[in-house]
């Protein structure tokens, strides 16, 4: 049934700073409209209240797609609230913000939103942005895989863990998450191993991990002309079905449909 299917994207907006070095939220807004996702996890969003409309990036981007939004603040940036943002067209039943700071380099965090994708079908969505330091991420791996965050007994529904992990090799974060979750293998689904930066990719930073209570139906990398300009990252877009029995899914070992109808893909 389609009412158990939802489309989700993860996208590091880089403060809406494009490849030309200019902060242009309207370009990111256009990319979000191109995606057509039901839920969008954004990282590196700066939201300044009381200024020009586009300076409150979370509100501006939410208005662009007509969704509600929730902010997981990690720090202040030039007076603005800065961190992770989740946009949803579905009802958000609960919100929790986690501190994943593990060094003096920069505060890091995660926001969890419990999304009701259809009546009685709830998904715990974790929107994450981890640190750039190797030892920092090792500490964050243990913070994530703790009873305070991903292994909490309060989590009763399927978990979907997405965002910018800043991990381009199979480090401790990847290994620990793959012990508990399915992971999207971009080599299998996209026939590539690199997605960042968007124009000339040399590494893969953005990832998706999910419980077996979710079935991956479709997966794509959104490479429209505007997406290649709007940020240094490109959005990852996935469609999941809720309610798959735990033993029926081996999505990382099988290839779903290649992409979404009408999804632009610019050859480079």
Secondary structure by P-SEA (a helix, b strand, c coil): ccccbbbbbbbbccccccccccccaaaaaaaaaaacccbbbbcbbbbbcccccccaaaaaaaaacccccccccccccccccbbbbbbbcccccbbbbbbcccccccccbbbbbbcccccccccccccccccccaaaaaaaaaaaaccccccccccccbbbbbcccccccccaaaaaaaacbbbbcccccccccccccccccccccccccccccccccbbbbbbcccccccccbbbbbbbbbcccccccccccccccccccccbbbbcc
